[in-house]
Amino acid sequence: MTPVNSLFKGRTALNSILDVASRYLSSPRLSVFDAAAHQSVGLPLTNGFSRFHYGSCSITTFARPRVVARSTALVISPQHICFSSSVKHHDFKPRDPQSGDLQNSVKQVMRHVPHPVAVITATDISSHPTGGEQGWRGATVSSFNSVTLTPVPVVSFNIKQISSTYDAIKSSGVFNVHLLSEEVESTDVAIKFASGNASSPFHTEDGEIESFAHLTDPVKTASWGKLAPILQSWDDKGQLMVPFRFHCRYLGDKTVEVGDHVVVFGEVSQVFHDDKAFHDQAATLPKPCLVLATSSRRFVCQQCRQASAPSKRRRFFTSSTRLQQQPEIYDVVTVGGGPAGLALLAALKSSPVTSHLKTALIETQDLSKIHGWSMSDDQYSNRASSLTPTSVASLEKSGAWPHVDQTRVQPYDEMQVWDASNDGAIHFDWKHESKQYNAPAQTIATMTENLNLTRGLLKRISELGGDSSLFSNTSVSQIKNGDNDVKGFDLSTWPALSLEAKNANSPVKSPTSIAARLLVGADGFNSPVRAFAGIDSKGWDYDRHGVVATLNVQPMENADEYQSDMFADESSMSNRATAFQRFIPSLGGPIAILPLPNNHASLVWSTAPAHASYLKSLDPASQLAMVNAALRLSAVDLKYLFTLPATSPRADESAHESELRWRLQHTPAPSLSRQPPIVQSIQSGTLASFPLRFRQSSSLINPRVALIGDAAHTVHPLAGQGLNLGLADADALASTIAFSVEHGMDLGDVMSLERYSSERFGKGLLMGGGVDFLNHLYQFGAGGDGPVSGLLGKARGWGMDLVDSVPGLKGLIMKQAG
């Protein structure tokens, strides 16, 4: 599907209000910013007239396809928009350039008026050299926006090139920006200045100066003539027409011409709030501002407040528990305490930009046990992962990697890949590749146990003082939208969670209900957060199981007579850390031996469920024989071994051991530069299996919801990229949150989260789809022993030999993998 661009006719301001979201959706959607809820709502678009109802607000559009530069776009003509916006009250004081907080002042104002209607005023001194009221000019714009805050605040707006107001700005070099309130008089003034200066907006019908027009400098100094006029008035209730005003210096060298309009940039030199700024007094609470305009130039006030917006989300709950009290508010709430969720929390806590955020991580397991996890040096967990250099770098950036026990970490720089149904093989050697280009040696990946990584992340979070954010032994019983409390906060668009603590003696007492500005789903492939958000997940089960175990392997240099008999041509290469992967299509998938420290290795064998059950039913000696056989015997011999009885009548040697010993004498060694190691034993209690599946969410984000890790995408373990995808998601989401905080954005708004989605959705889909394609490629033609299957097997072998013999192609694959 191709992302849809948008072309809007009518007022330029609508570009900041309406947007056809460029996301991977089955149909284009109209994204409308709700300033009251600080979020955007996606509505489906169709050709022709469309009418949407959002609470008490209605939107009517007319859309038609149009070809623009060989691409198809939808031309959207808004017919009527009635929208609402209210701002939260915060303390606000007038700022001046000497206060050092000018940037903060601009940021606070723009937070309150995300899409304001503004009146620009200036004095034309080219036609009236003495300035004064004869040169006053003004125009209404609804494209006003902030551009940057550093090194100095800069704002912008769009105006026609042939405009007396633009001429006045160019001649005087200064202008005022008035952000209008929601009062009725403000609407009348906005309409008055939208009619152009020919209608004399500063004057009444009798030619008198309007009561809302004032001199900027009541004392006529030498430069008073070129200063821009100000607009201000009060109604009968004492309400101000202009709650905010910027005094700006025109940046003529930055002007951009677009069609018959120009984009004007101005450097903010002073921020005013209410009339009290004239007397240099502290301001009161900010007032709501007029925020929208329609193509008919009728300015719409925000009194049509959202009454009751029916949620499109599905509620998730596991019991009859309901939110009975006002929930405690958090900035970021993560459900799921696996590596991805913990990596996100560690990244947020380690960044000076986001460390102040109120965060929570909810996990059903007891994280204190993982924090205190330990094993002896000759014992390893059966769930280990291969971390790419990028994943290690992200862990180093958050400060978590030094807390990972390095004695239980094994980097490797070599990988042997071959196929059981042919002689094809590929030798990936990153050390040799580095020497060719005189580059520093690098590792392709680093093996470590998942528990070792999780413990390191927990230690880093504890070091950062984040233990209070960990709600361990706690389950989520319900997720729903919050309530609109007329006496408190409007949380009707915020995810609200009901929590149940499993352990009353937990050191961290979790609240019973919390509301999240941003809810992150790191809760696995069957994600309740994803279900609450109404995000679809597509995919399939592979009808395969992954068999895992911890192996004790024999060092190459200490190979005994048994090994020498099997491999008389074994080279004298040193025992470098090497990963081995052999494709066995006839048994359902590949077997991989990944190195761990102290002559240990991690087994990952993808095979049919019946074969996985068979392997688990064998005695330890037979299991050991089957693993060694899978690395050496032909596919035909392996299929025969799976037909042997699970129990052996002989006490001294199992049938599998006997068959393996005899068949190895008649089996040539694989044509590899380094032979796979002999597995000496399988660590007791580590052989297990789990089903393999592919899942891809249709989106990574929704308003106030983001998905990471397996909740977003579950992939086949063929390339060992599942955990790396989750860590990359966590790193990207943490960066997105930091960007939102730095720029004064609502971190839960869907437009803020688009930054994360655009970075990770395509990469996750490409990785998951690529691994799925590779898996199907090696399964194609593996269902039989006929000539077609044999031909396909040989074709795969030729392909592997081609990759191995073309340096550029193999180097490209190695670069991408690294």
N, C-alpha and C positions, 0 to 999 in steps of 0.2 A: 504494500500500500504506500502511496506517495503522500507526504505531508501536504496539507492544503494551505496555500497562502491567502491573504485577504487584501482586497482593495475596497476601500470605503469611499463612497461618494458623499458629498455634503460637507459638513463642518469638519475641520481638521481635528477638533477635540475628540471626536468619536474614536480616533485611533487609540486613545488612552483608555477608552471605556469598553470598547468591543474588540474582540480578537478571535479569529478562527484558530483554535489551538493546533499547533503543528505537532501532533502526537500520533502514535500508531493506533488509530482508532478505525473502526469499520466505516464510520461516517463522520463528516465534519461536525464540530460542536461549537456553539456560540458560548464564549466565556464572558460572563458578566461579573464585574467586581462589585461586591456588596460591602460598602464602606462601614456599615453598621456592624456587620459580623467579621469584618477584616478578612474576607475570603472571596474567592471567585467560584461561581457556580457554572457548571458546564451544561448547556442545553442543546439537544440535537437540532441540526439545521436541515431544511429541505428546500428545494427550488420553489419559487413563488412566495406567496405570503405565508408567514408563520407568526403565530401569536403564542407567547409564553406567559405563564403566570407564576410568579415567585412571591409567595406570601400575598401581601396586598398590592404588590407591584405588578405591572404588566408591560410587556415589550412586544412591539409589532415590527416585523422586518419584512423586506422583500428581497429575495435572493435569486440570482440567475447566473448560470455558468458563463464564463468569458475566457477566451484564449488570450493569454498575455505572454509574449516571448516564448511561444511554443509550450507553455505550461497552462494548465487549466486552473482558474481561480474562481471564487464565488464573489460576485459584487454584491455587497450588503448595503441596502438603503434603509436606515432606521426610519420608521414612520412615526413612532411615538415611544417615549421612554418615561416612565414614572418610577422613580427609584427613591430609596431612603438612605440616609446616612446620619449617624450620630457619633459624636466623639466622646471618649472618656475624659474626665476632668483631671488635669494634673496641674501642679503649681508651675507657673510660667512667669518669668520676669523679663522686662525689656533688656536688650543687650546693645552694646555699642562696640565699635571696633577695638577700643582699648580694653575691654573686659576680658578678652582672651577666649570668650565662649561664643563667638559669632557663629562658628560652625554648628555648635550644639543648638543654638537658637533656630537656625534654619532647619535643622533636622527635626526639631520638635514641632515646628509649624507644619512642615510637610507631612509629618505623621498624622496630623489631625485633618488635613485636607488633601487626601490622596489624588483627587481629580477635580481641582477647584475651578470655578468661574472667577475670572479676574478682570478688573478694569485697569488698563495701562494709561497713565497720564504723563505728558511731557509738555515743554514749552518751546514753540518754534521761534528761534531768534534770528532765523535767516530772513523771514518776511517782516518780523517785528523786532528790530534790533534791541529795543528797550525792554522786550519781554512783557511780562505782566499778563493780565487776563486776555488781552487781544491775541496773544500767541498760544493760549492754552489749547491743547489737543488731547483727545482721549479715544480709546477703543476698547470694546469688550472682547476678550479672548477666552477660550476654554481649552487651550493647549498649553497652559502654563505648567511648568514642571521644574524640578531641581535637576541639575546636571552633575555637579560634583560639590563636595564639601572641602576638599583639600587640594592645593594649599590655601585657596580662598574659596568661599561659597560662590557658585555660579548658577544662575537660573536661565531659563529659555522660554520662548513662546513663538508662535507663528503669526505672521501678519502679511497682508498684501503688499507687494512692492510699491504699487501706486496707492499710497496712503498718506494723508496729511499727518497722521500720528507718527508714522515711521519717519517722515521728513523732520518732524519736531525732535524725535529721539536722536537722529543723526546730527542735527544742528546744535543741540544743547549738550549732548553727550551724557545726559542723565535722565532717569525716568523713575516713576513710582509704580509699584504693583499693589493693587488693592484687592484683597481677598474678601468677597462679600459674605455677609451672614445669610441666614435662611429667612430673614424677615421679608414681609411683602414689599416694603419700600426698596429693599435691595434688588428684588426682581425688577421693579419699575426702573431703577437706575441702570441695571444691566441692559435692559431693552433699549433705554434711551441712548446709551453709548454704542449699542450694536447698530444703530441706524446711521452712524457716520457723523463726522464733524460738520457736514453741510446743514444738519438739523440743529446746530448750536446746542449741544447737550449740556454745556455749562450755564446756559441761560434759560430763563423762563420765556413764555410767549410774549411777555411785555418787555423783554430785553434786559431784565434784571438778572444779576448773578444768582444762580440757584443756592439755596440755603446749605446744600451739602458741599459746595465748592469753597475751598479756603486757600489762602496763601501758605506756602510752606514756611516762609520766613516772615513773620509779622513785622519784624524790624527791617526796613529796606536798606540792606547793606549793598555794597558795590556789586555783588554777584547775585542779588536776589532775583533779578529779572529772568535768568535762565533756569532757575529752579523749577521743578515740576510741581503742579498744584496737587493738593491732597483732597480726598473725598471723605467726608464724615458727617453723620447726623444722628439724631436720637429720636425715637418715636415717643408716643405718649407714656409708654411704660419704662422709658429710659434705656431701651435696648439699642445697641450700637449697630450701625449699618456695616461698618468695616472693622472686624475684630483683629485683623492682621494687615500689616503693610510692610513692604520692602522698599528701601531706597537703594537704587542700583546705578552703577556706572556702565554706560554702553561700551561693549567690546566690539568695535567696528571691524577689526581685522578677523574676527571669528564668524562673521555673518555668512550664512549658507543660503544660496538661491536654489529654490525648488519650484519649478514651474513659475506661476505668477505670484508665488509667496516667497518669503524669506524667513529663515529661522534666526531670530534675534537672541543674542546672548548678553547677559548682564552680570557684572560682579556686584554681589550684595555688599553694601557698605554699612547698612544699619537695618535693624529689625524693630518694628514698632508693634505694640500690642495694646489695642484700645487707645482712647485719647489720653489716658493717664501717662503714656510714654512722653507726651509733650512736656510734662512737669517732672519727668525723671523719677516717677513714683513706681512702686511695685504694682504689677498688674494683678487682676483677679483671675478667676478661672477662665479658660478660653471658651469662645462661643462656637457653636456649630457653623459651618460654612456652606454656602450654596455650591453644589458639586456637579450638576449635570446640565447639559443643554440639548435640545432636540433640533432636528434639521429645520423645523419651522420657526426657530429662534425664540420659542417660548421657553423661558427659564423656569425650571421645575424646582420647587422647594422640596425639602426632605421631610415634610410632615406626614407623607404616606409611609410611616414607619412599618416595618415588617411585623405583621400581627402574629401570624402563625405559619411558619415555613414548614410544610410537611417534609420530613426527611425521606430521601430516597435510599437511605442505608437500611440494611437489615440489622435487627438487634441480635446480639449474641448473648446467651445466658445459659448457665448450666443448672440453675436452681430457681426457686421462686423468689430469690432475693431481689429487692428493689432498692433504688437509691432513696433513702429516707431523709438524708440530711444534706446540707450544702457541701459539695465536695471540696476537698483541698486542691488548690490550683497548682499545677506544675507546668514548666515550660516544655520539657521533653520527657515522655514516659515510654520506656522500651519494655515490651513484653517478650521475654525469652532471655535466659542467661547463658546461652552458648557462646562460642568464640566471637561470632559476629556482633551480638548484642553487647558483650563486655568490651569488645574493641571500640565500639561506638562510644560507650560511656567513658572509657579511658581517653579517647581522643578529645571528647568534649571537656573533660576535667583537666587535661594537660594543656589546653590552649588558653592563653590569657584572654582571648576574645570571648570564649564561651564558658570559662570556668565558673562564672557567677550564676549561670543558669540553674534553676531549680530542676533537678533531674530525679528520675526514679527508674529502677530496673526491677521487674517483677519476674521471679523464677520459682517454679513449684518445688524444685529440688533444694536440698540443704547446701548452700554454697560454702558454708563454713567447713564442711567435710572436704570439699574440693580445695579450699584454701590450705588445709592441712594435709593434703594428699602426699603420700610418699611411698616409694617402692625400693627394694634393694637393687644394687647395681646390676645384678644378673637377672632381673625380672623387668618386663616391659608390658605396658598395656597393649591390647590387641587393636585399639583404634588409634592409628597414627596417620599423619597427613604429611604431604609433600608441599612445603611452602616455597613459592617462587621468590626470587630476589626482591620483587616489588612488594610482596606481602611482608617480607622481613624489614624492608625499608619503612613501611608504614608503621610497623610495630616499634621500630627504633625511633621514629618521629614522635610517637606518643609516650616513649619512655618505658614501654612494657617489655621490650626484648631483653634487656639486661636482667629482668626478673625471671626469665625462662631459664631453667637449669641447663647450662651449656654442656654438662657432662652427659646429658641424655639427648643431645642434638647431634645429627650426623649429616653434614653436607655431602653432596656427591656431584661429580662433574662428568660422569660417563654413563651411557645407557646402551644396552644391547637389546635390539628388537628383532624377532624372527617369527616365522610362520611354521606351524606344524605340518601343514599340507603341501609345502614346497620348500625349496632351498633358499628362498628369499630372506635377506637379512639387512638391517640398517645398523650402523655403528655411529652413535652420536658421541663425540669426544670434544667437550668444551675446552679442555686443557690443550689439546692439539690445535684446536681452532684459534685459541688465543696466541699460541706461539707463532702461528703463521703470520699474524699481523703485529707481532711484538706488543701485544696488548697484555695488560695484567690478567692473571688467571682469575677465572670466575667459576662459580658453581651454578649448575642449572637449577638446583633445588636443595632444600634443607629438610630432612626428615625429623619429626619430633612427635611425641605422643600428644593427642588432643588434650589430655589432662594436664600435661606439663605446660602447654600453652595457656589453658584456662587458668591454671594456678598462677602463672606469671601475670596475666591480666588482672586477676583479683588482687595480687600483691601491689601492683602499680596503682590500682584504684584506691586501695587502702593507704598507700603512701601519699596520695593526693588528697586524702581526707574525704574520700567519697563513700565510706562505709555506710553513712546515713542514707545514701541513695539506693542501697541494695535491700530489696524486700524479698528475702529468702524464705523458703517454706511458705510461700504465698501463692494462691491461685486466683485467677480472674473468674468470678462467677457470672458476671454480666458486663456487657459493653453496650451502651446506648448513647444517644445524644443527651446532653444536659438540659436543664430547664431554664426558662426565662424568668428569673426572680425579679419582680417589679421593685422589690426593696434592695436588691443586690445586683449581681452580675447577670448579664444575658449570656448563658452558656448553651443556648439552643443549637448552636452549630459546633460545639466542642464535644469530642468524645469523653464520656464519663464512665468510669469503671468502678464496679463493686468488687472489693477484695475480701478474701477469706484467708486468714492466717492459720496454717496447719499446726504451728508450734507456738503456744502462748508464752513460752519462755525465751523466745527469740530476742537477741540483744537489741534489734532494731524493730520498734513497734510500727507496723505499717498502718496507715489510716484505712478506714473501712470503705471510703469512696474518694476518688480523685478525678479531677478533670485535666485534660491534656491540651495544651496549646498545639503540640505535635505528638501524635501517637505513632510509635515505630513498631512494626511487626517484625520481630526476629524469632518467631515462634514456630518455625518448621514448616514443612510442606503442607500440613493440614492446618493452616493458620487461622485461628479465630479472629485475629485482627483483620485479615484479608476478607473473611466472611462478613464481618461487620461493615467494612467499607464497600461491600458489594462489588469487589474486583474479581473478575473471572480468572480461573486458572485452567489452562488447556494442557493436554499432554496424554501420556499413556504409560502403562506398566510394560516392562520389557519381558515379563515372564521369565526373569532371571533372578538369581540370588547372588549376592556377593559374599563369598566365604572368606573370613578373616581369621588370622591367627598370628601369634608371635613365634618366630622360628629361631633356633640356635643353629648357626651355620658353621661349617668347617673352614678355617683359614686356608687360603690357597698354598701358602708356603709350607704348611704343615700337613699337606695331603698324605694320607696313609696309603698302604698297599691297595686297599679296596678301591680308592679313588684312581690310583695309577693304572689299575687293571681296566677301569672303565674308560679312562682318557689317556691313552699312551702318548698322544701328541700335545698334551697340556704344556703350554709355554711357561717360562720361568718369570712371568710378569709379577711384580709386587702386588700386594693385596690392596689395590685402590678401591675406594668406595664406588661401587657400580650398581646401577639398577638394571634389572632384567625383566623383560616382558615378552611372553610368547603367546601368539594368537593360536587358539585351538577352536576353529569355527564349528567343528562337528560336535563339540561338547558345550557349545553355547557362548563362548567368549574367551577372553585372554586370562592368563595367570601372570601376576607380577610379584617379583621379589624385590622389596625396597630396603636399602641398608639402614640399620640402626647401629649404635655404638656397641663395642665389645663383642663383635662377631655375632650380632643378632640381626634379624631382618623381620620385616612386616610382610605378611602374605595377604594379597587381595586377589581372589580367584572368582571370576564371573562365570557362572555355569547355570545349567537348568535346575529348577527347584528340586527335582527328583535326585539329581546328582548331589546337590547340597545336603539333602536329607541322608543320602547314602554315606557321604563322607562323615557326617556327624555320628552315624550309627556304628562306625568302625572302632576297633580298639586302637590305642595310641600307635602301636607298631605298624598296623595297616594304614593308618592315616599318614604316617611318615613315609611309607612306601609309595602311597598315591601322590604325595606332593613331589617327591623325587622323580616319579614316573612322568608326571605332567611336564616336568622341565626337560625330559630327555627322550622318552619313547615316542614312537610314531602315533598318529591319531588312531590308527586301526588297533594297535596294541592297547591304547588307553581305553577305547570303547570296550574291549574285551575285559579289562580289569574291572570295569564297573558292573560286569555280569557275575563276578565271583560272589560267593556267599559272604555275608558280612561277618560271620563267625567262622573261625578256622578250626578243623579237627586236630591240628597239630599244636602242641604246646610250645615247642621250641622255636617254630618259625611259622608265620602266617602265610596263607596262600598268596597274598599280595607281595610279601617279601620274596617268596620263592620265585614267583613269576617275574618280578622285577630283576632279580639277580640273573636269571637265565636269559631274559630278553635283552638285557644290556650287552651281553656278549655278542649279540647279532645286530646291534644298532649302532650305526656310525655316529660320531659326535657331531653336534651342530657346527656349521661352518661359521664360527664366530671367532673374533680375535681374542676374546676372553670367555671361557666356559662358565656356565652358571655354577654357583657353589653347591656343595653337597649339604643337604639339610640333615643335621645330626639328631635333632629332637624338636618336638613341638611343645612349647611351654604349656604346662597342665592348666586346663580350664579356659584356654584362650580361643579355641576353635569355635566359631559361631558364624551365623549367616543372617543376612537381612535382604529384603526385596529391593530390586532396583527399579527406578522409575524416572520418567522425564516429565517435568512440569514447568510451564512458563506462564507467569501472570500477564494478563492483557495490559496491565499498567503497573508501574511501581509506585504511583502516588494517587491520592484523592485529596480533597480538602481536609487538611489537618491529619493526614495519614500517609505514612511512607513504609515501604516494605524493603527488607534487606535479607540476604542469605537465602536459605531454602524457602522462606515464605515468598520470595520473589521468583526464584528459579532453582529447580532441582535437576541435576545433571547426572549422567552416567559416570561412574568412577574411572572410566577408561583412561582419561588423561589426568586424573587426580586434581581437578580444578574446582571442585565443589567448595571447599573451605576458602580457597583463594578468591573466588567470586564474592563470598560473604565478607571477607576482610576488605576487599576493594569497595564493596557497597558501603561498608561502615566508614571508610576513609572519605569517600565522595560525599556521603550525607553529612559528615562532620564538617567538611569544607563548605558545603552549601549552607548549613546552619550558621557557620561563622561569617559567611558573606552576608547573610540576611541581618545578622546582628550588627555588623560593621556599617551597613547601609541603612539602618533604621527600618528594615522591612519586617513584616509579620512572618516569623519563621514557619508558621503553619499554613500560610496562604499557598494556594496551588501554584500561583505564578512564581513564588519564591522556590517552591519545590521542583519546578520545571527544570531548574539548573541541574539538580540531581538526576532527574529522569532522563534528560537529554544526554547526560554523560554515561549513564549506566545501562539504560534499557537496551540500546543497540549492541553494546559489548556483551551483555549477558545473553542476549538472543543469539548473537554470532557464536559465542563459545558453546552454549548448549546445543544449538543446531549443528555446529561443526562436529562436536563429539558424537552426537546422535547419528550424523551422516557417516562418520568413520565406523561406528559400531555396525550400522546396517551394511556398509560396504564389505566388512569382513564376515558378515553373516550371509551375504548373498551367495546362493549356490551351495550352502553348507548342509542342506537337508538330505543329501543323498550321496551315493558312491558311484554314480554313473559317469559317463564321459563328459557331460556338461559340467558337472561339479568339478571334475578333474581339470577341465579346461579353465574354468574360472579360478581354481586354485593356482594354476600355473600363471594366469594373468596377474593375480595379486603378487606372486613372487617376482615376476618381471617388473612390476611397478615398484616394489621395494628395492630391487637391484638398481633400477633407474634412479631412484632418489638417492641411494647410497653412492652412486658413481658420478652424480652431477654435483660438484662442490657448491656451486651457487645456490642450487635448489635446497640442498641439505642445510647449507648455512642460513638460508632464509627461515627454514623451519626452526632451526636452533635459536635464531634471533627472536622469533615470535614466542617460542616456548620460554625463553629467558626473561 
